[in-house]
Amino acid sequence: MQQHGGALHALEMLLCLVLGAAGSGQGTGECRNRTVLTGSDLHLLLEEALPPDWSAVDWKVTLEAQPRQRILTVRKDKIYPANSTLSQRATFHWEPLSLQIRAVTQADSGIYYAEIATSTASVWTKCFHVSVWEPVGSPRLETLVLQEEQGWCHLQLSCTVPGATAVSYSWSRDSDPLGNQSVLLVSEYVQPVLYVCNVSNPASWSTASIDMATACTQKGLFGAIPFCAVTVLLLLAVCIASCIAYWFGNWWKDGYGCSSPLGAGICLRRAGDGSAPGC
């Protein structure tokens, strides 16, 4: 009987501790995640009405490797900002209940708190895990034709965003997902299908696409020019080189004066006795 009474007493004590923790507002759940782009405004919404007996709301933040600092304090009659550069960009809104931080940078990433104090000395805490990201730039696609035979094309597609960090890659073929890497190997019959590379971070994304039929014809300068045109250009170059060699040989043989079409001051005229050229 005494053991039963002791167990009941211990259960009552545990219940009191749980209710006390709930009443003090400690451990109100995990922080809400918020992602935002650099240069834009951050809005932290409380989403719930303030309790009727609230007396103050302290907005605070813990930035990287820094202690928790106050941004501003809201009371029923006035708002009291802290003396910091972050506070200068902060505005509290009554409708809806939210904190706005203007023109955020990556240095503003951290954990933000709204500590709601009541007249009974209870404190309810809402927290937000904020991460600020650079927008993803335009991806650059590079193609390398590995082999092409009998209408089949084997190529390598490379997708990169210069200077980007902590980004994810994904490929799709006519909206069908393919893989999550920056380099894609393709081997199929040449046809007008669209390959799309998507590059993203938690706050933004950007895409680039290429048609397979177009990619398989990009083989450099001579691959883009018809074979007959290449042949004509080569024959023309040979004819011009032959004419120049023939004219230069006659000019050397005749030896007119001490002047040269190769430039002023260069003398290629034969000496009268057949010795080395001289002026």
DACOR-V995977 format. One record per pair of residues at least 24 apart in sequence whose C-alpha atoms are under 10 Angstrom apart, sorted by the first residue. I is the first residue (numbers start at 1). J is the second residue. D is the distance in Angstrom with one decimal. If there is no record, write none. Layout:
# DACOR-V995977
i:j:d
I:J:D
I:J:D
This chain:
# DACOR-V995977
i:j:d
20:122:9.9
21:122:9.9
22:122:9.4
22:123:9.7
22:124:8.8
23:120:9.8
23:121:9.6
23:122:6.4
23:123:7.9
23:124:8.2
24:117:9.4
24:118:9.9
24:120:9.6
24:121:8.0
24:122:4.8
24:123:5.4
24:124:6.7
24:125:9.3
25:115:9.0
25:116:8.7
25:117:9.2
25:122:6.6
25:123:5.1
25:124:4.0
25:125:6.1
25:126:9.2
26:122:9.4
26:123:7.5
26:124:6.7
26:125:6.8
26:126:9.7
27:124:8.9
27:125:7.9
27:126:9.4
28:124:7.4
28:125:6.5
28:126:7.0
28:127:8.8
29:125:9.2
29:126:8.3
29:127:8.7
30:126:8.8
30:127:7.6
30:128:8.6
30:129:9.2
31:111:8.1
31:112:8.9
31:113:9.0
31:125:9.9
31:126:7.3
31:127:4.8
31:128:4.8
31:129:5.8
31:130:9.3
32:111:9.5
32:112:9.7
32:126:8.5
32:127:6.5
32:128:4.7
32:129:5.9
32:130:8.3
33:111:9.3
33:127:9.0
33:128:5.8
33:129:4.8
33:130:6.1
33:131:8.0
34:109:9.7
34:111:9.8
34:128:6.7
34:129:6.0
34:130:4.8
34:131:6.4
34:132:8.6
34:202:9.6
34:203:9.2
35:109:9.1
35:129:8.4
35:130:5.9
35:131:5.0
35:132:5.9
35:133:7.4
35:201:9.8
35:202:6.7
35:203:5.7
35:204:9.4
36:104:8.2
36:105:9.3
36:106:9.4
36:109:9.4
36:130:7.7
36:131:6.5
36:132:5.0
36:133:6.3
36:134:8.7
36:135:9.4
36:202:8.5
36:203:5.8
36:204:8.7
37:103:9.2
37:104:7.7
37:105:8.0
37:106:8.6
37:131:8.6
37:132:5.5
37:133:5.0
37:134:5.8
37:135:6.2
37:136:9.7
37:202:9.4
37:203:6.2
37:204:7.6
38:103:7.0
38:104:5.5
38:105:5.0
38:106:6.5
38:107:9.6
38:108:9.3
38:131:9.7
38:132:6.0
38:133:5.8
38:134:5.6
38:135:7.4
38:203:9.6
39:102:7.9
39:103:4.4
39:104:5.3
39:105:6.3
39:106:9.3
39:132:9.3
39:133:9.6
39:134:8.8
39:135:9.8
40:101:8.8
40:102:6.7
40:103:5.0
40:104:6.0
40:105:8.5
40:132:9.4
41:89:9.6
41:90:9.8
41:100:6.8
41:101:5.7
41:102:4.5
41:103:5.3
41:104:6.2
41:105:9.7
42:90:9.4
42:98:9.9
42:99:8.0
42:100:5.5
42:101:5.0
42:102:6.4
42:103:7.8
42:104:6.9
42:108:9.7
42:130:8.8
42:132:9.2
43:90:9.9
43:91:9.6
43:92:9.7
43:93:9.8
43:97:10.0
43:98:6.5
43:99:5.7
43:100:4.6
43:101:6.6
43:102:8.8
44:92:9.6
44:97:8.5
44:98:5.2
44:99:5.1
44:100:6.5
44:101:8.6
44:112:8.6
44:113:9.6
44:114:9.4
44:127:9.3
44:128:7.5
44:130:9.3
45:93:9.4
45:95:9.9
45:96:7.2
45:97:6.1
45:98:4.3
45:99:6.7
45:100:8.8
45:114:9.9
45:126:9.9
45:128:9.5
46:96:8.2
46:97:5.8
46:98:5.8
46:99:8.5
46:114:8.1
46:126:7.5
46:127:9.3
46:128:9.8
47:96:8.0
47:97:7.2
47:98:8.2
48:96:9.5
48:97:8.0
49:96:9.3
49:97:7.7
50:97:8.6
50:116:7.9
50:117:9.8
50:118:9.5
50:124:10.0
51:116:8.7
51:117:9.3
51:118:7.7
51:124:9.8
52:118:8.5
52:119:9.5
53:117:8.6
53:118:5.4
53:119:5.7
53:120:7.9
53:122:10.0
54:116:6.8
54:117:5.8
54:118:4.0
54:119:6.1
54:120:8.8
54:121:9.4
54:122:9.1
54:123:9.2
54:124:9.8
55:116:7.7
55:117:5.7
55:118:5.0
55:119:5.8
55:120:9.2
55:121:9.1
56:114:10.0
56:115:8.1
56:116:6.0
56:117:5.3
56:118:7.0
56:119:8.9
56:123:9.5
57:113:9.7
57:114:6.4
57:115:5.5
57:116:4.5
57:117:6.2
57:118:9.0
57:123:9.3
57:124:9.4
57:125:9.4
58:113:7.8
58:114:5.7
58:115:5.0
58:116:6.6
58:117:8.1
58:125:9.4
59:87:9.9
59:90:9.9
59:92:9.3
59:99:8.1
59:112:7.3
59:113:5.6
59:114:4.6
59:115:6.4
59:116:8.8
59:125:9.8
59:126:9.5
59:127:9.6
60:87:10.0
60:111:8.5
60:112:5.8
60:113:5.0
60:114:6.5
60:115:7.8
60:127:9.3
61:86:9.8
61:108:9.2
61:109:9.4
61:110:6.8
61:111:5.6
61:112:4.3
61:113:6.0
61:114:8.9
61:127:9.1
61:128:9.3
61:129:9.8
61:130:9.9
62:108:9.4
62:109:8.8
62:110:5.7
62:111:5.2
62:112:6.4
62:113:8.3
62:129:9.8
63:107:7.7
63:108:6.8
63:109:6.4
63:110:4.6
63:111:6.7
63:112:8.5
63:130:9.8
64:107:8.0
64:108:8.7
64:109:7.4
64:110:6.2
64:111:8.9
65:110:9.7
66:110:9.7
68:110:10.0
68:111:8.9
68:112:9.0
68:113:9.3
69:112:9.6
69:113:9.9
70:112:9.7
70:113:9.2
70:114:10.0
71:99:9.9
71:112:9.4
71:113:9.6
71:114:10.0
72:99:9.6
72:114:9.9
73:114:9.5
73:115:9.4
73:116:9.9
74:116:9.4
75:117:10.0
104:132:7.4
104:133:9.7
105:131:9.6
105:132:6.5
105:133:8.1
105:134:8.7
106:130:9.8
106:131:7.4
106:132:4.9
106:133:6.4
106:134:7.8
107:131:9.3
107:132:7.9
108:132:7.0
109:133:8.9
131:202:8.8
131:203:8.8
132:202:9.2
132:203:7.9
133:165:10.0
133:166:9.6
133:201:7.7
133:202:7.6
133:203:6.3
133:204:8.2
134:164:8.6
134:165:9.2
134:201:8.6
134:202:9.9
134:203:8.0
134:204:8.2
135:164:9.1
135:200:8.8
135:201:8.1
135:202:9.7
135:203:7.2
135:204:5.7
135:205:7.4
135:206:8.8
136:161:7.7
136:162:9.8
136:163:9.7
136:164:7.1
136:165:9.2
136:167:8.0
136:199:7.2
136:200:6.5
136:201:7.1
136:202:10.0
136:203:8.6
136:204:6.1
136:205:5.6
136:206:6.1
136:207:9.4
137:161:6.3
137:162:7.9
137:163:8.8
137:164:7.6
137:199:8.6
137:200:9.4
137:204:9.4
137:205:8.2
137:206:6.6
137:207:9.1
138:162:8.7
138:198:9.8
138:199:8.6
138:205:9.0
138:206:6.0
138:207:6.8
138:208:7.3
139:164:9.7
139:197:7.8
139:198:8.0
139:199:7.1
139:205:9.9
139:206:6.9
139:207:6.3
139:208:5.8
139:209:9.2
140:197:9.3
140:207:9.2
140:208:7.2
140:209:9.5
141:182:9.8
141:183:9.8
141:196:9.7
141:197:8.2
141:207:10.0
141:208:7.0
141:209:7.7
141:210:8.0
142:183:9.5
142:210:9.6
142:215:9.1
143:183:9.9
143:184:9.8
143:210:9.3
143:212:9.8
143:214:10.0
143:215:6.4
143:216:8.3
143:218:7.7
143:219:9.1
144:185:9.6
144:215:8.2
144:216:8.3
144:218:8.1
144:219:7.9
144:220:9.9
145:186:9.5
145:215:7.8
145:216:6.2
145:217:8.3
145:218:7.7
145:219:7.0
146:185:9.6
146:186:9.6
146:187:9.5
146:216:9.4
146:219:9.9
147:187:9.1
147:216:9.1
148:187:9.4
148:188:9.8
148:189:9.5
148:190:9.1
148:216:7.8
148:217:9.6
149:189:9.5
149:190:10.0
150:189:8.7
150:190:9.5
151:188:8.7
151:189:5.8
151:190:5.8
151:191:9.0
152:187:7.2
152:188:5.6
152:189:4.3
152:190:5.7
152:191:9.3
152:216:9.3
153:186:7.7
153:187:5.7
153:188:5.8
153:189:6.1
153:190:6.0
153:191:9.5
153:212:8.7
153:213:8.9
153:215:9.4
153:216:6.4
153:217:9.6
154:185:7.5
154:186:5.7
154:187:4.3
154:188:6.8
154:189:8.8
154:190:9.3
154:216:8.2
155:184:8.5
155:185:6.0
155:186:5.3
155:187:6.5
155:188:9.2
155:212:9.2
155:215:8.2
155:216:7.3
156:183:7.0
156:184:5.8
156:185:4.7
156:186:6.2
156:187:8.8
156:215:9.5
156:216:9.9
157:182:8.3
157:183:5.7
157:184:5.1
157:185:6.3
157:186:7.6
157:195:9.1
157:197:9.3
157:210:9.3
157:212:10.0
157:215:8.8
158:182:6.0
158:183:4.5
158:184:6.5
158:185:8.8
158:197:9.0
159:183:6.3
159:184:8.4
159:196:9.6
159:197:6.6
159:198:8.7
159:199:8.5
159:207:9.6
159:208:8.3
159:209:9.7
160:197:9.2
160:199:8.3
160:208:9.9
161:199:7.9
161:206:9.5
164:199:9.7
164:200:9.9
164:201:9.6
165:201:8.9
166:200:8.8
166:201:6.8
166:202:9.3
167:198:10.0
167:199:6.5
167:200:5.4
167:201:4.9
167:202:8.4
167:204:9.7
167:205:9.0
168:198:8.1
168:199:5.6
168:200:5.3
168:201:6.3
168:202:9.2
168:205:9.2
169:197:7.0
169:198:5.8
169:199:4.8
169:200:6.7
169:201:9.2
169:205:9.8
169:207:9.7
170:196:8.3
170:197:5.8
170:198:5.2
170:199:6.7
170:200:8.6
170:207:9.6
171:195:7.1
171:196:5.7
171:197:4.7
171:198:6.3
171:199:9.0
171:207:9.6
171:208:9.9
171:209:9.5
172:196:5.3
172:197:6.8
172:198:8.2
172:209:9.4
173:197:9.2
173:209:9.7
173:211:9.8
173:212:9.8
174:211:9.9
186:212:9.1
188:212:9.4
189:213:9.3
190:214:9.3
190:215:9.5
190:216:7.5
190:217:9.9
191:216:9.7
